[in-house]
Amino acid sequence: MNTNPNSTKTVLVTGANGFIGRQLISDLANQIPGFSIKVISRKSILNLDSVLDFDRFINNDFKPSFFSDVTHVIHLAGVAHRFNNIDSTELERINVGYLQKLMFNLNLNSLEKLIFMSSYSVSLIEQSIVMDTAQYAVTKQNAELLLKDWYQKTSKLFEVIILRPTMVYGRGAPGNFERLQKLLKIPIPLPFGNLDRRRSFIHVRNLSSAMLSLLKAPRQAGIAVWELSDPWSETFIGFIQDLNKAIDGKAIIFKFPICLLRYGLSLLGKADLFRKLTLSFHIDVGPFIKQFNWSNVVSFESRFDDLEGAN
């Protein structure tokens, strides 16, 4: 299933052991016939022979021929949720240096399409909205600039797609979504009832299906940046309330004046948390749907059905 000698397409996935990578590898194997799969990963991947260990890659302990037949790349690897516990040099090495090393080793004669997983946090800093993720966002922005500069210096016969997804959620999601679920499991009052700003999120299965749509779409030489989310937006309080109900949460969510919430969080040194809770943005994915014939596999109604404890 994973190594097809008659295949003319080989997709390389980095970060295949991560939250998004695990979903993508499963979907690739089951939904995209005709592609061989290669992986760069920190851990071995069950049933995949074409695996290059991350440490070996970083230390140049591999054969260049590993990349010779790669036609498509989905670069997911990077530091995404531990950036507060890692110094800026290491963050830059992984989020930018890894990409640079990958680009150096790709065979441009066979490469057709490179998909790079960036972050919506780059869009925020472009709007001068600085969050506690700024250091992470800068490394993702630097990686995007590196890609654009590299592309301009090549023959430009392949396609580069930069994806900036909003917060990714779903079963097993790390980071803020994991912390939110743990919070809602505690029987405490939460003063979030007035957080009615509209927000966009994206389910991991919808993000994976979007990448599959990109793989299947005809190649169009060029470089493009796409912000990506579920094809709907909702209020932040609506998201929290529905999540609380789906996981049989114990939290009691009540309305509390926004001005007092800001004051209280500021006193606790959590001004960044207030900005994050009250941030409003909506992603229009209509153009993406039209261009790549994308159809989301998870609906608004079913978005929390796969969570542990969901009704």
N, C-alpha and C positions, 0 to 999 in steps of 0.2 A: 504493500500500500504506500510505503514511504519512499521507495527507490524504484523508479520505473525506467528500465533501460531504454524504452522507446520514447520517453518523454523528451521534448525539446525545451521544456520550461523547468527551471529550478529556482525555488524561492528560498532565500536565506532569512531566517528569523533570529534576531538577537534578543536576549532577555526572555527566552522562551519559558523559563521557570517562574517568571513573575506573574502577578495577578492577571494582567491583560494577556501575557504570552501564553499562559496555560489554556485560556479560552480560545485564543486564535489558533494554536496548534491543533486543538481538538476539532475546530471548525474546518481548518484547512484539510485535515486528513479525511474528514467525512463529507465535505461539500464541494471540494475543488479537485475533480479527477484530472489526471494529466500533468500534475505538478509533482516533481520530486521536492522533498523538504530537507533542507540543511539547517543546522542550528548552531549558534554560539551560546553557551549556557554555563552557569556556575555548577549545575548538576546535570547528570545524565537524564535523557528523556526516554521513557519507556517506548520500545518498538521503533526507535529512530536510530539508524546506524550513522547517519551523517552529522555527527556531533563534534564540535570543536570546543574544548574546555576553555572557559574565559581566561583563566590564569595562563594557560599555554598561549592563547592568542596575544595577550598583553606582553608576554615575555618572548614573543617571536618563535615559539616552539611549535611550528606547524609547517606543512608543505604549501607553498603558494598555489599549487594546483587545486587546493580545496576550493578556491574562488573562481577557477577558470570557467566553469559552466554555469555560474550564477547569473540568471537573467532578471530576477526580481529580488529586491531587498526590503524587508520591513524591520526597521531599526527601533526596537522598543527599549533596549537596555539603557539604564541610567539610574541615578539616585533620585527618587521621587518623594519618599516619605520620611527619610532619616536626615534631611538636610540640616536640621537644627543641631544634630549631634556629630557633624562632620565638618572639618575645616574647609575653607574656601578653595585651597589648593587641590585637595582631594576631590571636591565637588567638581571643579573645573576639569580635572584629569579624567573623571568618569563621564561626565555629561558632554564634554567637548573633545577631549583627547581620544576617547574611544571611537567617536565618530570619525575623527581625522584619520586614525589608523585604519579604520574600516575602508574609508574612501581610497586610501593609498593602495590597498590590496585588491580592490575590485577590478575585474577585467572589463574595461569600457567597451571592448569589442563585442561582448555578449550582453552587457547590461541593457535592460529595456526600461526598468522602472525602479525608483528608490522612494520608499515611503518612510518619512521620518516622524516619529512621535514626539511632538513638542508639547506645549501646554498653553491653555488659555491665559495663564498668568503672564505670558509674553504680551498678549493683547492688552492686559490691564496696565502693564508698565508703559506701553505705548500710549495709553490714555492718561499717563501720569498718576495712576492709582497704585500706590505703593502699599503692599501688604507685608505680613510677616514672612511671606514666601519670596521676597524680593531677590535674595541671594540666589535661590534656585532659579527664579525666572531669568535672571541675568545670564546664567550659564546656558539656559535653553535658547535665549536670544543670541548669545554668542555662537552657539551651534548652528542656528539658522543662518547667521551671517556667513559662517564658514562654508556651509552648503551652497549658498548663493554665489559666493566668490569662486568656489571650486567649479560650479556649473558653468559660470561665465568663461572659465579658462579651458573648458573641454570642447569636444566637437559638437556637443548639444544634440546628439542623436537619441538620447534617452530622456526620460521624464522624471522629474523630482516633484514629490508632493509632500508638503509640510502640513501635518495635522495639529490643530490646537484644540483638544477636547476640553470640555468643562469637567467638573468633578465626576469621576467615574465611580459608579456604585454597583452593587450586586453582591451575591453570596461570596464571602471571603475577601471583600474589598478592605484594604488596609487604610491607614490614614484617618482623615476626618470622618469618613463614613463609619468606620469601625468604632471610633470614639463616640460618635453620636449614638450608635446602637447601645453601647455599654451604658451611656448616660441615661437613656430612656428605660433601661432595665431596672434602674434604681427608683424606689418609691419616694421621690422627692418632688416638691413643687418647682416648676420651671417657668420663669416669667417671659415666655416667648410668644404669647398669644397675639401680640400686635406686630409681629415680624411679617408684614404682608407685602414686602417687595417681591417682584417677580424674578424668578431665577431659572436658569437652564442647567440641567444635569444630563448625564448620559449613562445608560445601563451598559455594563461590560459586553453583553451579548450584542447590543446594538452597535457598539464601537467595533467589535469584531466583524459584524456583518458589513459595516461600512468599508472596512479594509478589504474584505473579500470582493466587494463591488469594485473597488479600485483595481484589484488584481485582474478582474475579468474585463474591465473596460479597455477599449482599444487604446494603444499607446498614442499620446499626443506630446511630441517633444516640446519641452518647456518646463518652467518651474512655477508652482502655484502654492498658495497658502490658503488653507480652509479651516475656519472655526467649526467645531462639530459638537452637536448635542442631540438629545432625543428630539423628535419633531414636535415638541410641545414645550411650553413653559408653564410654571406653576408658582404659587406663592411659597415662600420659604416655610411659613407656618403650615400650609397645606401639606407640604412634603413631610414635615416633622410629624404632624398629626396622623397622616396615613401610615407612616413608618411605625409609629408608636402602636397603632392598632394592629398592623400586620404582624409584628413580632410579639404581640401580647405584652407590650411594655407596661411598666408600673408608674411611669412619671405622670404627674398631674400638671398639665400645661394650662396656664392662666394668663389673662391679659394684664399687662403692666405698662405704664406710660413709658414711651420710648426715651424721653428726656431723662427720666429717673434711671432707666436701664443704662444709658450712656454714662451718667454720673457715677452709678454704683460700680460699673466695670472699670471706669477710669480710676476710682479710688483703690481698686484691687490691682491696678497695674495691667488691666486687660483691655486697653483702648484698641489694640489691634483686633481683638476678638469682637468688639462691638462693630468695627468697620466691616469685618468679615460677615457678621450676622445680618447687617443691614444693607449690604451691597446688592445692587439690582442690575441685572443684565439679561437680555434675551437674544439667543442665537437664531437667526433665520437660516434654516438648513434647506429651504426650498430650492435654491440654485444647485446645491450639492445633490439633492435627490434627483433633480432633472438631468443633470449632466452625467451622473454615474448610475442612474437607474437603481438607486438605493431604496430598499423597502425595510423598515425596521421590523425586527423579529419579536421584540418585546413591546407591548402596548402600555399605555398609561395605566389601564386597569390591572395589568398583570406585572407591573414593574417590581413589586415586592414579593411575588409568589414564591421565589426560590430561596427566600431567607429562612434561616433556622428559626423555628418557632412561629413561622407564618401560618395564618389560619387557612 
